[in-house]
Amino acid sequence: MFARFQNRFSRSRELFLCITFLVLCLSGYGQVPSGYTVVVDQDPINSGNETAVSFTFSGAETGATYDYTFSSSGGGSPVTVLGGGPIATATDQITGIDLSGLVDGTVTLTVSLTNGDGTGVDVTDTATKDTIGPTISIGAPSAATTSGGPVTYTVTYTGATAVTLATGDITLNTTGTA
């Protein structure tokens, strides 16, 4: 910015205005928040922590306000907070977030910061939500009665990618005689 005043102080006023403009521009005045990141502090999110989730900023602009949304690839009601409050430090932690309304899956956190000049770009982080434990069922034996030979059982499981059973994990309780 440059202004010219036609009086005996014109040079000093021109210089003052130019210096003021440079200081404001170089100090970030007139810029939306940028250069910040967020991290979900719990990963995985499980039944023990889903009602007390938190996230932490890095490089946040002090005094800016935050907006955030948690959503899940599995569905459920997104958790959205707009105008969440002012940032006190560049590494603020936002705590006590209840994600029990989100279904298990990949949870995405989307955050933006807003200052007097506008809203910065959205930044994201993801975590896995897995609150449902695996289930296992054992089917009926392959033979109703047998006096010798192997007996097989079908084991079915859900909610896990693999199940490992060792011989010591299985106990056979006999009833009757064979």
N, C-alpha and C positions, 0 to 999 in steps of 0.2 A: 504494500500500500504506500502510496506516495501522495503527499499533499504539499501545496506551495502557498505560503502566506506572504502577502506583499506588505511587509513592514520591516522595520530594522532588525527584527529577531527571526526573519524568515529562515536563515540557514540553520539555526539551532532547532527550530520547530520541525523542519524537514527531516533533520537527522534524528530527532526524538521519535517521530512517527515511524520512520523506517526501522529503527532499532526495536521499538515496541512491536511492530508487525513481525519481525524476525524472531523475537523471543517467544511470542505467542505461537507461531507456526512450529518452531523447533521444539517447544515444550509439549506438543501434542494437542494444543488447543485447536478445536475445529475438526477433530478426528473421532470416529466411532471406536469403541474398544476392539482391540485385536491382539493376537499373539498369546491368547490364553488357551489352556486345555483343562479337561476334567477327567477324573478317574472314579469309577464305581469302586467303593472300598470293600465290598463283599463280592467274592466270586469263587465259588458259586453262591447264589442266593438260595437258601434252603428253608425248611420249616422252622428252624431255630433262629433265623435272623430276618425273615421276610417282612416283619413289622417294624424293623429298626434299621433300615438301609440308610447309607450315607454316601456322599460323594465329595471329592476334594478338588479344589481349583489349583492350578499352577499358573502364575503370571496374570492373575485377574487384576483389573483396574480398580483401585481403591475408590469407593464412593459410587461406583456403577451399581445398578440393580440387576438382579438375575431373574430369568425365566427358565423353567425346565419342564420336560415331559419324559416320563418313563413309559415305554410301550413294550409289548411282548409279541414275538412271532407266533406264539400260541394263542393269542387273543386276550380277551378280558378288557376291563375298563382302564384306559390309560390314566396315569396320575400326572396332572398338569398343575403347575404353580406359576402364575404370572405376577410380576412385580414382587418377587419373593423377599426383597429387602436389600439393604445396601451392603456392599462388599467392604469389610473392615480391613482385611489384609489380603495380599496377593495369593495366599494359600488357605483361604477360608474353607472350612468343612461344613457342609449342610447335612444335618442329621435328623433322625427320627422319622424317616419316610416309610410309609406303610404300603408295601407292594402286594399285599395278600389278595387284592382284586385282579391281579394279572395271572394268566395261565402260564404253566411251565413252558419254557422255550428260551430263545435268545432274547434277552431284555436289552433294549436300546435306550440310553440316556441321551437326550438332546438338550443342549443348554445354549443360551445367548445372554450377552451382557448389553445393557443399554446405559448410555450417559446422555448428557444434554445435547450432544450432537447426533444421536441416533443409535441404532442397534447394530452390534457387531455380527459377524457371521456365526452360524450355528456350529458348535463343536459337539462331537459325540464320543461315547464309549459304550462298550457292550459287556454283558456278563451273562452267565447261564443261570436260569432259574430252574431248580429241580427240587420240588417239595414233596413229591409222591414217591414213596419207597417202592422197591421192586416187590412183586408178588410171585409166589411159587406154588405149584400144585403137583401132587404126585397121583398118577392114575392107578387103576386097579391092576393087580398082578396079571401076567400073561396067561397063567393057568390057574383055574379055580382050585384044584387040588393036584398035588404031585408027590410022589414018593422019592423022587430023585431028579437031578438035572437042574439047570438054571431057571430062574424065574426073573422075568424082566418087568420093569415099570417104566412108564413114560413120565418124564418130568417136563412140565411146561412152566415158563416164566415170562413175565412182562416187566417193563420198566428198567431193564438192565441190558447191556450189550452182550454179557456173558455171565454164566454161573459156573462155578467150579465146585465139585463135590469130591472129596477124598474119601477113601474107605472109612476112616475114623469119623467122618461126618454123618455116617448112616448107622442107625440102630434098627435091628429087626426084632420086633416083639412077637413071639410066637404065641398062638392060641390053639388049643387042641393038640392033636398028634399028627405026625406025618410019617 
